[in-house]
Amino acid sequence: MEKVDNGNVGIEYSMNGGVRDKALGQGVHWVGLDKVTQYPIRTQTVHQNVGLATKDGKKTTVKVTYTYHVDSSKAVSLYKKFGSANIETIEKGWLAQKLQKSGRETLSSYTLLDVMGSGSAKVQGAILQDFQKSVEEQGFIIEDLSFGVPTVDEQTQKSIDDLIKAGQDNKRAEIEAKSKKIAAEGEAQAQIAKAEGEAKAKRVAADAEAYANEQINKSITDKTVDYMNAQAHQQHGFVTVQGGSVITDTRGGNGQ
């Protein structure tokens, strides 16, 4: 009897016929004289330092982390390809070589700033896709991949820091200029609004005065004028010019 642990498949080897074509699932199996090697199909996590060169000729070392699992339907063919090598040996050998190749070919299309800056996610995606294709046929399913900050020599790091600082300064200047522009536009809008308000107030006052004068004009009749003249005569009298030079003030009502 042979027990295959959870997360593994059993590769059965017959003394007479060699590796059997079908892997054993988890659980207890009667295998007679056959030898069973357990092969993990659960997800594995691998950390690997990869030396790479970018499009602009910069050499860097990147710590890559990826997760994978073995396709259970291809476990037997994997065993036949790699023999008795355990999964750790395959990770450090064949899989490491495939990752190195995928990383080298991918980074040859990107600059160091792409790898270290905002383009890092795109670079990771490109490496992941190439790595997946290169090992999928053999039965390795790469689930995810990421890498840390690339390590570079001191001079290269200083150049990168200077570029980042220059970019930050330019961004700060751009923000300040934009803020001043917004403030100036706001002040101009306020002045325009104030001028429009004053002009509107003047128009309203002029319209009100014109309307008042119009109403007064409509209310004045000949009788009103006569009445106002009579009131003026009674209070102030009349000024009469006689002979071009003599002025006589004559008040009504009391004969003066």
C-alpha positions in Angstrom: 0.0 0.0 0.0 1.2 3.5 -0.8 -0.3 6.8 0.5 -0.1 9.9 -1.7 -0.2 13.0 0.4 -2.6 16.0 -0.1 -1.3 18.4 -2.8 0.8 15.7 -4.5 0.4 13.1 -7.2 2.2 9.8 -7.2 4.4 8.8 -10.1 4.3 5.0 -10.2 7.4 3.1 -11.5 7.2 -0.6 -12.4 10.2 -2.8 -12.3 9.0 -4.4 -15.5 7.5 -1.6 -17.6 9.0 1.6 -16.2 7.0 4.7 -15.5 3.3 4.1 -15.7 1.3 6.5 -17.9 -1.2 7.7 -15.2 -0.3 9.5 -12.0 -1.9 8.4 -8.7 -4.2 10.9 -6.9 -4.1 11.7 -3.2 -5.1 8.8 -0.9 -4.0 5.2 -0.3 -3.3 2.9 -3.3 -2.3 -0.7 -3.8 0.8 -0.6 -5.9 2.3 -4.1 -5.4 6.0 -4.0 -6.0 5.9 -0.7 -7.9 7.9 2.3 -6.5 6.0 5.6 -6.0 7.6 9.0 -6.1 5.4 11.9 -4.9 5.3 15.0 -7.1 3.9 18.3 -5.7 1.1 19.9 -7.7 0.2 22.5 -5.0 1.3 26.1 -5.5 5.0 26.8 -4.9 6.7 30.2 -4.3 10.2 30.8 -5.6 12.6 33.7 -4.9 15.4 34.1 -7.3 18.0 36.8 -8.0 18.3 37.5 -11.7 21.2 39.4 -13.4 19.9 41.5 -16.3 20.9 44.2 -18.7 18.6 46.9 -20.0 18.2 48.5 -23.4 20.5 51.4 -22.5 23.3 49.0 -21.4 22.8 49.2 -17.7 23.5 46.0 -15.7 21.3 45.3 -12.7 20.3 42.5 -10.4 16.6 42.0 -9.6 15.1 39.8 -7.0 12.2 38.0 -8.7 9.4 36.2 -6.9 7.0 33.9 -8.7 4.4 31.4 -7.9 3.6 28.3 -9.9 2.1 24.8 -9.7 2.5 21.6 -11.8 -0.3 20.6 -14.1 -1.3 17.2 -12.7 -2.2 15.9 -16.1 1.5 16.4 -17.2 3.2 15.2 -14.0 4.1 11.9 -15.6 5.7 13.5 -18.6 7.6 15.9 -16.3 9.0 12.9 -14.4 10.0 11.3 -17.6 11.8 14.5 -18.7 13.6 15.2 -15.5 13.9 11.7 -14.0 14.4 11.4 -10.3 15.2 15.1 -9.8 13.0 16.6 -7.1 11.0 19.8 -7.6 13.6 22.0 -5.8 16.3 20.8 -8.1 14.1 21.7 -11.1 13.4 25.2 -9.7 17.1 25.9 -9.2 18.1 24.5 -12.6 15.7 24.4 -15.5 13.1 26.9 -14.2 15.8 29.3 -13.2 17.3 29.2 -16.7 14.0 29.9 -18.3 13.3 32.8 -16.0 16.8 34.2 -16.7 16.2 34.0 -20.5 12.7 35.6 -20.3 14.0 38.4 -18.1 17.0 39.1 -20.4 15.0 39.1 -23.6 12.3 41.3 -22.1 14.5 43.9 -20.5 16.4 44.4 -23.7 13.4 46.4 -24.9 13.3 48.7 -21.8 15.6 51.3 -20.2 16.6 51.2 -16.6 14.3 54.1 -15.8 11.4 52.1 -17.2 12.3 49.2 -14.9 12.7 51.4 -11.8 10.0 54.0 -12.6 6.4 54.1 -13.6 6.9 51.4 -16.3 7.9 48.7 -13.8 4.4 47.1 -13.8 4.5 46.9 -17.6 7.9 45.3 -17.5 6.8 42.7 -14.9 3.8 41.9 -17.0 6.0 41.3 -20.1 8.4 39.0 -18.2 5.5 37.1 -16.7 3.9 36.5 -20.1 7.1 35.3 -21.7 8.0 33.1 -18.7 4.6 31.5 -18.8 4.8 30.6 -22.5 8.3 29.2 -22.1 7.4 26.6 -19.4 3.7 25.9 -19.9 4.2 23.2 -22.5 6.3 21.2 -20.0 3.5 21.4 -17.4 4.5 24.3 -15.2 1.7 26.9 -14.7 3.2 30.3 -13.6 0.5 32.0 -11.6 2.1 35.4 -10.7 5.4 37.2 -10.9 6.9 40.3 -9.3 10.3 41.8 -8.6 11.9 44.2 -6.2 13.9 47.4 -6.7 16.8 46.6 -9.1 20.2 47.1 -7.6 22.7 49.2 -9.6 26.2 50.7 -9.1 26.7 53.8 -7.1 27.2 56.1 -10.1 24.1 54.9 -11.9 22.0 55.3 -8.7 23.3 58.9 -8.3 22.3 59.7 -11.9 18.8 58.2 -11.3 18.4 60.3 -8.1 19.4 63.4 -9.9 16.9 62.8 -12.7 14.2 62.1 -10.1 15.0 65.3 -8.3 14.9 67.3 -11.5 11.6 65.8 -12.4 10.2 66.7 -8.9 11.5 70.3 -9.2 9.9 70.6 -12.7 6.6 69.2 -11.3 6.7 71.6 -8.4 7.3 74.6 -10.7 4.5 73.4 -12.9 2.1 73.2 -10.0 3.1 76.7 -8.7 2.7 78.2 -12.2 -0.7 76.6 -12.5 -1.8 77.9 -9.1 -0.8 81.4 -10.0 -2.6 81.2 -13.2 -5.8 80.0 -11.5 -5.5 82.8 -8.9 -5.0 85.4 -11.6 -8.0 84.1 -13.6 -10.1 84.1 -10.4 -9.1 87.8 -9.7 -9.9 88.7 -13.2 -13.3 87.0 -13.0 -14.0 88.9 -9.7 -13.1 92.2 -11.3 -15.4 91.5 -14.2 -18.2 90.4 -12.0 -17.8 93.6 -9.9 -17.8 95.8 -13.0 -20.9 94.1 -14.3 -22.6 94.5 -11.0 -21.9 98.2 -10.8 -23.1 98.7 -14.4 -26.3 96.8 -13.7 -26.9 98.9 -10.6 -26.5 102.1 -12.6 -28.9 100.8 -15.3 -31.4 99.9 -12.6 -31.1 103.4 -11.1 -31.4 105.1 -14.5 -34.4 103.0 -15.4 -36.1 103.9 -12.0 -35.4 107.6 -12.5 -36.8 107.5 -16.0 -39.9 105.7 -14.9 -40.4 108.2 -12.1 -40.1 111.2 -14.5 -42.4 109.4 -16.9 -45.1 109.0 -14.2 -44.7 112.7 -13.1 -45.1 113.9 -16.7 -48.2 111.8 -17.1 -49.7 113.3 -13.9 -49.1 117.0 -14.8 -52.1 118.6 -16.6 -53.1 122.2 -17.5 -55.1 122.4 -14.3 -52.1 121.3 -12.3 -50.0 124.0 -13.9 -52.6 126.7 -13.2 -52.9 125.5 -9.6 -49.1 125.6 -9.1 -49.0 129.1 -10.7 -51.7 130.3 -8.3 -49.9 128.9 -5.4 -46.7 130.7 -6.5 -48.5 134.0 -7.1 -50.1 133.8 -3.6 -46.7 133.1 -2.0 -44.2 135.0 -4.0 -46.2 137.4 -6.3 -45.2 138.2 -9.9 -42.2 140.0 -11.2 -43.2 142.4 -14.1 -40.7 144.2 -16.3 -42.0 147.6 -17.5 -40.3 149.7 -20.0 -37.4 147.3 -20.2 -35.9 148.6 -16.9 -38.5 149.1 -14.2 -39.4 146.0 -12.2 -42.6 146.0 -10.2 -43.3 143.2 -7.7 -46.9 142.7 -7.5 -48.4 140.1 -5.0 -51.9 138.9 -5.3 -54.6 138.6 -2.8 -53.8 141.7 -0.7 -53.7 144.3 -3.5 -49.9 144.9 -3.1 
